[in-house]
Amino acid sequence: MKSLRTGLLIGFVLLAVLGCDAGKDLEPEHHKVAKTMIARLQGLTELLKGITDVATAEAALPEIESIMKEFEIDQKNSQSIPDPTPEQEKELEELFKDQMIESQIAFQQEMFRLSMNREAIEIIKPALTRLSQAKDK
């Protein structure tokens, strides 16, 4: 259940970033941020796919921690971007919705698969919950 919550939290972070746009001069920066967040989630998902046991979980842990730290930085940076207009929200949704949904589904599938391997998930869980702890502060 916590792994699903982590997946949803990352999805909400993506939505928050995708929901921020200030105008034509900032638009490319927002697109870059959205693409970066999606790429990070995809990279994290690929790492999770390689985890099959305790040894692979331990090997993947430093890179997972690095990606989660980058998510935190992205989250903080996205807070400085003004809210979008309704038209800009629609444009961002059209551009990134499919990629975001595909990335979230793939991540959640891997988290579900890993939830069946209690020993491995316990190794990586602290790194994955780091984002939710930072958000709560």
Residue, then its C-alpha position, 0 to 999 in steps of 0.5 A: m500500500k505504501s508503494l502505491r502511495t509513493g507512486l501516486l506521490i510522484g504522479f502528483v509531483l509530475l502533475a504539479v510541475l505540469g500544471c505550472d506555466a507562466g507565458k510564452d517566454l517561460e513556456p520552453e522552460h516549463h516543457k523542459v521541466a516536465k520532460t525532465m520529471i518524466a525522464r526521471l520517473q522513467g529512469l527510476t522505473e528502469l532501475l526498479k525493473g532490475i531489482t530481483d533480490v536483496a543484492t540487486a536492491e542494494a546495488a540499485l540503492p545509490e542510484i535510486e537515492s540520487i534520482m530521488k534527490e533530483f526529484e526533490i530539487d525539481q520539486k523545489n524549483s517548480q515552486s518558483i514557476p507561476d501558475p498557468t492560464p487555463e489555455q496553457e494548462k490545456e496545452l501542457e496536458e495535450l503535450f505531456k499527458d500520454q507520456m505522464i500516464e504511461s510513465q506512472i503506470a509503468f512505475q506503479q507496475e514495478m512497485f507492485r511487483l517489488s511489493m511481493n519481494r519484502e526483503a528487496i522493497e525494505i532496502i529501497k523503501p527509505a529512499l523512495t519515501r524521501l520525497s514524501q518526507a521532504k514534501d511534508k516539511 
